[in-house]
């Protein structure tokens, strides 16, 4: 029997549905399902007609594991892992480890603020010096010196602000003091070494977690490799159950009831509320160090050293908006080398562009040579963005810029080669050297210079991992170079947000220079950006 078009529509949208089921969109918020079970239930939408309620009701942890083993690991359906989101608290890790941890394009989280918290009581990470007591003693004394300077600078700047900035009429004294302390911490944070402990929370998909764990396990620093192991253990092992303590108090009350059903009720409550939950027992259990990352990083470093051996890093501005003049192949090759050296992007780009095309091809193939079956290509292959900012800024300001995920960030390794920043006038008027005014400029410079000298001494020690241990001594004032590739909308967003009066003066200055570069290159577009002029004094209490 054949059907007309109209008859087919009647069958699909009307004939097979009861009147109560027509035009009845339903939206439910789901709570309480384990991440992997919820991912399984959502993945079943493509393979089953069951509702979410029915799917969750019939799914067990065992069935979820069987499903994921088949479709995730055997067939490579990695999008399933995007459906399982897991919350982590990561506490007492170094600032260095935190920067590496959050370097994901798909990442959501929050870290302790250097503006609103005093980091003197945080403690710091001590690497394993493998019996090198001289280096270990130098390391500890340098950290102590930096933290002592942090304390004195914070106090001196706070006192200066008290003298220079009066409490506005109508403002509570507590709010006034809180604002001054925050601004003093903004200055003092430049002295915090990368060894300083911090804490953060993250909520990530199992897919992001898997790549994150693999990346951490591939890092040369022991602390960061250990962090990867701990993340994997936390995801696959028993999770901390927020409801367990409250549930136990309820169970205790049930058990003392004078009722013969009480023991059974208590047992049911215990089974329901205190059961062991494992957030992602299947999806990240196979995460291992990435041979692709490890071997490619080594090969690119060798290629960069060879190509640039007669070209020391050229002088470069704080912000360089690198115009597009090269082919996509040259951009890819230049970006791959940029990730493995200390040179400005423009210098590398121009050098690669002057080489035969075969050189670009050779470098690109080097970036793909070790790629495995399921490896995503390196971030450097995210090429083609119209706007590229090569930025040289202090690590503290970079940590704030690092949060922008709607762009591609290529970050060079930490080094003292680029020197360090000193706090600007930002809040108190053009031309004012806040450290000199507070009487701590010499102490500030001496503390950072000493930290950089000690780092170079420790890095030269004949001990495995010495270079990584030395990195922890770099204060947040130390400059780092990073390439930010983006579209116009992201450039507009960053410059507007980061130039705002409430921001830290370090990244306000960078955002302003980004805007100025856009204004010179694209004046008709830049006039639509609601930027705040960094060179103009601002109200300290405008937040």
C-alpha positions as CSV (number, residue, x, y, z in Angstrom):
1,X,0.0,0.0,0.0
2,X,1.4,3.4,-0.9
3,X,0.8,6.7,0.9
4,X,0.5,10.3,-0.2
5,X,2.8,12.9,1.3
6,X,-0.1,14.1,3.5
7,X,-0.9,10.6,4.7
8,X,2.8,10.0,5.7
9,X,2.8,13.2,7.7
10,X,-0.5,12.2,9.4
11,X,1.1,8.8,10.4
12,X,4.3,10.3,11.8
13,X,2.9,13.4,13.6
14,X,-0.7,12.6,14.4
15,X,-1.9,9.1,13.8
16,X,0.7,7.4,16.1
17,X,0.4,9.9,18.9
18,X,-2.3,10.1,21.5
19,X,-3.8,13.6,21.9
20,X,-2.2,14.1,25.2
21,X,1.3,13.5,23.8
22,X,1.1,16.1,21.0
23,X,2.9,19.4,21.4
24,X,4.0,18.6,25.0
25,X,7.6,19.7,25.3
26,X,9.0,18.8,28.7
27,X,12.1,20.1,30.4
28,X,13.5,18.5,33.5
29,X,16.6,19.3,35.6
30,X,18.4,16.2,36.6
31,X,20.1,15.9,39.9
32,X,21.7,13.1,41.8
33,X,22.9,10.9,38.9
34,X,26.5,9.8,38.9
35,X,28.4,11.6,36.1
36,X,29.1,8.4,34.0
37,X,25.6,7.1,34.4
38,X,24.1,10.4,33.3
39,X,26.5,10.4,30.3
40,X,25.3,6.9,29.4
41,X,21.6,8.0,29.7
42,X,22.1,11.0,27.5
43,X,24.1,9.0,24.9
44,X,21.2,6.5,24.8
45,X,19.0,9.2,23.2
46,X,20.7,8.4,19.9
47,X,20.1,4.6,20.3
48,X,16.8,4.3,22.3
49,X,13.4,5.9,22.5
50,X,13.3,5.8,26.3
51,X,12.8,9.0,28.2
52,X,15.6,10.3,30.5
53,X,13.6,9.2,33.5
54,X,13.2,5.6,32.2
55,X,16.8,5.5,31.1
56,X,18.2,6.5,34.5
57,X,15.8,4.1,36.2
58,X,17.2,1.1,34.3
59,X,20.9,2.0,34.2
60,X,23.3,0.5,36.6
61,X,27.0,1.4,37.0
62,X,27.9,-2.0,35.5
63,X,25.8,-1.3,32.4
64,X,27.3,2.2,32.0
65,X,30.8,0.8,32.2
66,X,30.0,-1.9,29.5
67,X,28.5,0.8,27.2
68,X,31.4,3.2,27.7
69,X,34.0,0.4,27.1
70,X,32.3,-0.4,23.8
71,X,31.5,3.0,22.4
72,X,34.1,5.2,24.0
73,X,37.2,3.1,23.9
74,X,36.6,0.7,21.0
75,X,34.8,3.1,18.6
76,X,36.3,6.4,19.7
77,X,33.0,8.2,20.4
78,X,34.8,10.8,22.6
79,X,31.8,13.1,22.5
80,X,30.1,10.8,25.1
81,X,32.7,12.0,27.7
82,X,31.6,15.6,27.1
83,X,28.3,14.6,28.9
84,X,30.0,13.6,32.1
85,X,31.0,16.6,34.2
86,X,32.9,16.2,37.4
87,X,33.7,18.8,40.1
88,X,37.1,18.8,41.8
89,X,38.7,20.7,44.6
90,X,42.5,20.9,44.1
91,X,44.1,22.2,47.2
92,X,47.7,23.1,48.2
93,X,49.2,23.0,44.7
94,X,51.9,25.4,43.6
95,X,51.1,28.4,41.5
96,X,53.3,26.8,38.8
97,X,51.2,23.6,38.9
98,X,48.0,25.7,38.8
99,X,49.0,27.5,35.7
100,X,49.8,24.2,33.9
101,X,46.6,22.5,35.3
102,X,44.2,25.2,33.9
103,X,45.8,25.4,30.5
104,X,42.8,23.8,28.8
105,X,40.7,25.3,26.1
106,X,37.6,23.7,27.6
107,X,38.0,24.5,31.3
108,X,35.7,26.0,34.0
109,X,36.9,26.9,37.5
110,X,38.0,29.4,40.0
111,X,41.3,29.9,41.8
112,X,42.3,31.6,45.0
113,X,42.6,35.4,44.4
114,X,45.9,37.1,45.0
115,X,43.9,40.3,45.5
116,X,41.6,39.2,48.3
117,X,43.7,36.7,50.2
118,X,47.0,37.0,52.0
119,X,49.3,34.3,50.7
120,X,51.7,34.4,53.6
121,X,50.0,31.4,55.3
122,X,49.7,29.3,52.1
123,X,53.0,27.5,52.4
124,X,55.1,26.5,49.4
125,X,56.1,23.5,47.3
126,X,59.6,22.1,47.8
127,X,61.0,19.9,45.0
128,X,63.0,16.8,45.6
129,X,66.6,17.9,45.3
130,X,67.9,14.3,45.3
131,X,70.4,14.9,48.2
132,X,71.7,18.2,46.9
133,X,71.5,20.0,50.3
134,X,73.2,23.1,49.0
135,X,70.5,23.8,46.4
136,X,67.8,22.9,48.8
137,X,69.0,25.4,51.4
138,X,69.4,28.1,48.7
139,X,65.9,27.4,47.6
140,X,64.3,27.6,51.1
141,X,66.2,30.8,51.9
142,X,65.2,32.4,48.6
143,X,61.5,31.6,49.2
144,X,61.7,33.0,52.7
145,X,63.3,36.2,51.4
146,X,60.6,36.6,48.8
147,X,57.7,36.0,51.2
148,X,59.3,38.4,53.8
149,X,59.5,41.1,51.0
150,X,55.9,40.3,50.1
151,X,54.9,41.0,53.7
152,X,56.8,44.2,54.0
153,X,55.8,45.6,50.6
154,X,52.1,44.8,51.3
155,X,52.3,46.6,54.6
156,X,54.2,49.6,53.2
157,X,51.8,50.1,50.3
158,X,48.8,49.7,52.6
159,X,50.1,52.5,54.8
160,X,50.9,54.7,51.7
161,X,47.3,54.2,50.5
162,X,46.0,55.2,53.9
163,X,47.9,58.4,53.7
164,X,47.1,59.2,50.1
165,X,43.5,58.0,49.8
166,X,40.8,59.2,52.1
167,X,37.7,57.2,53.0
168,X,34.8,58.5,50.9
169,X,31.9,60.0,52.7
170,X,29.3,57.4,53.4
171,X,31.6,54.4,52.9
172,X,31.9,52.0,55.8
173,X,35.4,51.8,57.4
174,X,35.4,48.0,56.8
175,X,34.8,48.5,53.0
176,X,37.5,51.2,52.9
177,X,40.1,49.0,54.6
178,X,39.2,46.0,52.4
179,X,39.7,48.0,49.2
180,X,43.1,49.3,50.4
181,X,44.2,45.9,51.4
182,X,43.2,44.5,48.0
183,X,45.2,47.2,46.2
184,X,48.2,46.6,48.4
185,X,48.0,42.9,47.6
186,X,47.9,43.8,43.9
187,X,51.3,45.3,44.3
188,X,52.8,42.7,46.7
189,X,51.7,39.8,44.5
190,X,54.6,40.5,42.1
191,X,56.9,39.0,44.8
192,X,55.1,35.7,45.2
193,X,57.2,32.8,43.8
194,X,55.7,30.2,41.6
195,X,56.3,27.7,44.5
196,X,53.6,29.4,46.6
197,X,50.7,27.2,47.3
198,X,47.2,28.0,46.0
199,X,43.9,26.1,45.7
200,X,41.3,25.9,43.0
201,X,38.0,24.3,42.0
202,X,37.3,23.0,38.6
203,X,34.2,21.5,36.9
204,X,35.3,19.7,33.7
205,X,33.9,17.1,31.3
206,X,35.4,13.6,31.5
207,X,36.8,14.3,28.0
208,X,38.7,17.4,29.1
209,X,39.8,15.6,32.2
210,X,41.2,12.7,30.2
211,X,43.3,15.1,28.0
212,X,44.2,17.1,31.1
213,X,45.5,14.1,33.0
214,X,47.5,12.8,30.0
215,X,49.1,16.3,29.6
216,X,50.0,16.6,33.3
217,X,51.5,13.1,33.3
218,X,53.7,14.1,30.4
219,X,55.1,17.2,32.1
220,X,58.8,17.2,33.2
221,X,58.0,18.6,36.7
222,X,57.5,15.8,39.3
223,X,54.8,17.8,41.2
224,X,52.7,18.2,38.0
225,X,53.0,14.5,37.1
226,X,51.9,13.7,40.6
227,X,48.9,16.1,40.2
228,X,47.9,14.1,37.1
229,X,48.0,10.9,39.0
230,X,45.9,12.4,41.9
231,X,43.3,13.7,39.5
232,X,43.0,10.3,37.9
233,X,42.7,8.6,41.3
234,X,40.1,11.1,42.4
235,X,38.0,10.5,39.3
236,X,38.2,6.8,39.4
237,X,38.1,6.3,43.2
238,X,35.4,7.1,45.8
239,X,34.3,10.7,45.7
240,X,33.7,12.8,48.8
241,X,30.0,12.7,49.5
242,X,28.6,16.0,50.6
243,X,25.4,14.3,52.0
244,X,27.1,11.5,53.9
245,X,27.5,13.4,57.2
246,X,23.9,14.8,57.2
247,X,22.6,11.4,56.2
248,X,24.5,9.7,59.1
249,X,22.8,12.0,61.6
250,X,19.4,11.0,60.2
251,X,20.3,7.4,60.3
252,X,21.4,7.7,63.9
253,X,18.0,9.2,64.8
254,X,16.1,6.4,63.0
255,X,18.1,3.7,64.8
256,X,17.0,4.9,68.2
257,X,13.3,4.9,67.4
258,X,11.2,2.5,69.4
259,X,10.0,0.8,66.2
260,X,10.7,-2.6,64.9
261,X,11.0,-1.2,61.4
262,X,13.7,1.2,62.4
263,X,16.7,-1.0,61.6
264,X,15.4,-1.7,58.1
265,X,14.7,2.0,57.5
266,X,18.2,2.9,58.7
267,X,19.7,0.3,56.4
268,X,17.7,1.7,53.4
269,X,18.8,5.3,54.3
270,X,22.4,4.2,54.6
271,X,22.3,2.5,51.2
272,X,20.7,5.5,49.6
273,X,22.8,8.3,51.1
274,X,26.1,6.9,52.0
275,X,26.8,4.6,49.1
276,X,30.2,4.9,47.5
277,X,30.2,7.1,44.4
278,X,32.9,7.1,41.8
279,X,32.7,10.1,39.5
280,X,34.3,8.6,36.4
281,X,35.6,5.1,37.0
282,X,35.7,4.2,33.3
283,X,36.3,7.3,31.2
284,X,39.7,8.4,32.6
285,X,41.1,5.1,33.8
286,X,43.3,4.6,30.8
287,X,44.7,8.1,30.7
288,X,48.5,7.9,30.4
289,X,51.5,10.1,29.5
290,X,51.3,11.2,25.9
291,X,54.2,10.1,23.8
292,X,53.0,12.6,21.2
293,X,53.4,15.5,23.5
294,X,56.7,14.4,25.0
295,X,58.5,13.5,21.8
296,X,57.2,16.4,19.8
297,X,58.2,18.9,22.4
298,X,61.7,17.4,22.4
299,X,61.9,17.5,18.6
300,X,60.6,21.0,18.2
301,X,63.0,22.3,20.8
302,X,65.9,20.7,18.8
303,X,64.6,22.2,15.6
304,X,64.2,25.7,17.1
305,X,67.6,25.6,18.6
306,X,69.1,24.7,15.3
307,X,67.2,27.3,13.2
308,X,67.6,30.1,15.7
309,X,71.2,29.4,16.9
310,X,72.5,32.5,15.2
311,X,69.5,34.7,16.0
312,X,69.1,35.9,19.6
313,X,65.7,37.0,20.7
314,X,64.9,40.4,19.1
315,X,63.6,43.3,21.1
316,X,59.8,43.4,21.1
317,X,57.1,45.7,22.5
318,X,54.8,44.8,25.4
319,X,52.1,44.0,22.8
320,X,52.8,43.3,19.1
321,X,49.8,42.9,16.8
322,X,51.4,40.8,14.1
323,X,49.7,41.4,10.8
324,X,48.9,38.5,8.4
325,X,51.4,38.5,5.6
326,X,52.4,34.9,5.5
327,X,50.8,31.7,4.2
328,X,49.0,29.2,6.5
329,X,51.9,26.9,6.2
330,X,54.4,29.5,7.4
331,X,52.0,30.4,10.3
332,X,51.8,26.8,11.4
333,X,55.6,26.3,11.2
334,X,56.3,29.6,13.0
335,X,53.7,28.8,15.8
336,X,55.2,25.3,16.4
337,X,58.7,26.8,16.8
338,X,57.4,29.7,18.9
339,X,56.1,27.1,21.5
340,X,59.6,25.7,21.8
341,X,61.7,28.8,22.1
342,X,61.9,32.3,23.8
343,X,61.8,34.4,20.6
344,X,59.1,36.9,19.5
345,X,56.5,35.6,17.1
346,X,57.3,38.2,14.4
347,X,60.9,37.3,14.4
348,X,60.2,33.6,13.9
349,X,57.5,34.3,11.3
350,X,59.8,36.5,9.2
351,X,62.6,34.0,9.5
352,X,60.5,31.1,8.4
353,X,58.9,33.1,5.6
354,X,62.4,33.8,4.2
355,X,63.2,30.1,4.0
356,X,62.2,27.7,1.1
357,X,58.7,26.3,1.4
358,X,60.2,22.9,2.2
359,X,61.4,24.2,5.5
360,X,57.8,25.0,6.7
361,X,56.6,21.6,5.5
362,X,59.5,19.9,7.4
363,X,58.5,21.7,10.7
364,X,54.8,20.9,10.2
365,X,55.5,17.3,9.7
366,X,57.7,17.3,12.8
367,X,54.6,18.5,14.7
368,X,52.6,15.5,13.4
369,X,55.3,12.8,13.3
370,X,54.5,11.2,16.7
371,X,50.7,11.7,16.6
372,X,48.9,8.5,17.7
373,X,45.5,7.2,16.5
374,X,43.5,9.1,19.1
375,X,45.7,12.1,19.7
376,X,44.3,15.6,19.0
377,X,46.8,17.7,17.1
378,X,48.8,20.2,19.1
379,X,47.2,23.5,19.9
380,X,49.6,25.2,17.5
381,X,47.6,23.8,14.6
382,X,44.7,26.0,15.6
383,X,45.8,28.5,13.0
384,X,44.1,31.0,10.7
385,X,42.9,33.6,13.2
386,X,42.8,37.1,11.8
387,X,44.2,38.8,14.9
388,X,47.4,37.7,16.7
389,X,48.8,39.5,19.7
390,X,52.3,38.5,20.8
391,X,52.4,39.6,24.5
392,X,55.2,39.9,26.9
393,X,53.9,40.5,30.5
394,X,54.4,39.6,34.1
395,X,53.3,36.1,35.1
396,X,50.8,37.5,37.6
397,X,49.0,39.5,34.9
398,X,49.3,36.6,32.5
399,X,47.4,34.4,35.0
400,X,44.4,36.7,34.6
401,X,44.7,36.8,30.8
402,X,45.1,33.0,30.8
403,X,41.4,32.7,31.7
404,X,40.2,33.8,28.3
405,X,39.3,30.5,26.5
406,X,37.7,31.9,23.3
407,X,41.1,32.3,21.7
408,X,44.2,30.1,21.0
409,X,47.0,30.6,23.5
410,X,50.5,29.4,22.7
411,X,52.6,29.8,25.9
412,X,56.4,29.8,26.0
413,X,58.3,28.2,29.0
414,X,59.1,30.2,32.1
415,X,62.4,32.0,32.0
416,X,64.3,34.9,33.6
417,X,65.6,35.9,30.2
418,X,62.9,38.6,29.7
419,X,63.5,40.3,33.1
420,X,60.6,41.4,35.3
421,X,58.0,44.0,35.8
422,X,57.6,46.6,38.6
423,X,54.1,47.7,39.7
424,X,52.9,50.7,37.8
425,X,51.0,53.8,39.0
426,X,47.7,52.4,37.9
427,X,45.5,53.6,40.7
428,X,47.2,56.7,42.0
429,X,48.0,58.9,39.0
430,X,50.4,59.0,36.2
431,X,54.1,59.3,37.0
432,X,53.9,58.0,40.5
433,X,56.2,55.1,41.4
434,X,54.2,53.4,44.1
435,X,57.1,51.3,45.4
436,X,59.4,54.3,45.7
437,X,56.7,56.4,47.3
438,X,56.2,53.6,49.8
439,X,59.9,53.3,50.5
440,X,60.3,49.7,49.3
441,X,61.6,49.9,45.7
442,X,65.1,48.8,46.6
443,X,63.9,45.9,48.6
444,X,61.6,44.9,45.8
445,X,64.3,44.9,43.2
446,X,66.9,43.2,45.4
447,X,64.4,40.3,46.3
448,X,63.6,39.6,42.7
449,X,67.1,40.0,41.4
450,X,68.3,37.6,44.1
451,X,65.6,35.1,43.2
452,X,66.6,35.1,39.5
453,X,70.3,34.7,40.4
454,X,69.5,31.8,42.7
455,X,67.3,30.1,40.1
456,X,70.2,30.2,37.6
457,X,72.5,28.7,40.1
458,X,70.1,25.9,41.0
459,X,69.3,25.2,37.3
460,X,73.0,24.6,36.7
461,X,73.3,22.0,39.4
462,X,74.2,18.5,38.2
463,X,71.0,17.0,39.5
464,X,68.1,15.5,37.6
465,X,65.3,18.0,37.4
466,X,67.4,20.9,38.5
467,X,66.0,23.2,35.8
468,X,62.4,22.4,36.8
469,X,63.2,23.0,40.5
470,X,64.7,26.4,39.7
471,X,61.5,27.5,37.9
472,X,59.6,27.5,41.2
473,X,61.7,30.5,42.4
474,X,60.5,32.8,39.7
475,X,58.3,35.6,41.2
476,X,55.1,36.6,39.6
477,X,56.9,39.8,38.4
478,X,58.9,37.6,36.0
479,X,57.9,38.2,32.4
480,X,56.5,35.5,30.2
481,X,55.8,35.5,26.5
482,X,52.5,34.2,25.0
483,X,50.8,34.4,21.6
484,X,47.1,35.0,21.7
485,X,45.2,34.3,18.4
486,X,41.5,35.5,18.2
487,X,38.7,37.0,16.2
488,X,37.6,40.6,16.5
489,X,34.8,39.8,19.0
490,X,37.3,38.3,21.4
491,X,39.7,41.2,21.0
492,X,36.9,43.6,21.7
493,X,35.8,41.6,24.8
494,X,39.3,41.3,26.3
495,X,40.2,45.0,25.8
496,X,36.9,46.2,27.2
497,X,36.9,43.8,30.2
498,X,40.6,44.0,31.1
499,X,41.0,47.8,30.7
500,X,38.1,48.4,33.2
501,X,38.9,50.4,36.4
502,X,38.3,47.4,38.7
503,X,41.1,45.4,37.0
504,X,44.7,45.0,38.0
505,X,47.0,47.7,36.6
506,X,49.3,45.1,35.0
507,X,46.7,43.7,32.7
508,X,44.9,47.0,32.3
509,X,48.0,48.3,30.7
510,X,48.2,45.3,28.3
511,X,44.6,45.6,27.4
512,X,45.1,49.3,26.6
513,X,48.1,48.5,24.4
514,X,46.0,45.9,22.6
515,X,43.4,48.5,21.9
516,X,46.0,51.0,20.7
517,X,47.4,48.4,18.3
518,X,43.9,47.7,17.0
519,X,43.2,51.4,16.7
520,X,46.3,51.9,14.5
521,X,45.6,49.0,12.3
522,X,41.8,49.1,12.2
523,X,40.6,52.5,13.3
524,X,37.0,52.1,11.9
525,X,36.6,49.0,14.0
526,X,38.4,50.1,17.1
527,X,36.2,53.2,17.6
528,X,33.4,50.8,18.6
529,X,35.4,49.3,21.5
530,X,34.3,50.7,24.9
531,X,37.8,50.8,26.3
532,X,39.0,52.6,29.5
533,X,42.0,54.8,29.0
534,X,44.8,53.3,31.1
535,X,46.7,56.5,31.2
536,X,44.0,58.4,33.0
537,X,43.7,58.4,36.8
538,X,40.8,56.3,38.1
539,X,38.7,56.3,41.3
540,X,40.3,53.7,43.6
541,X,36.9,52.7,44.9
542,X,35.3,52.3,41.5
543,X,34.6,48.6,41.4
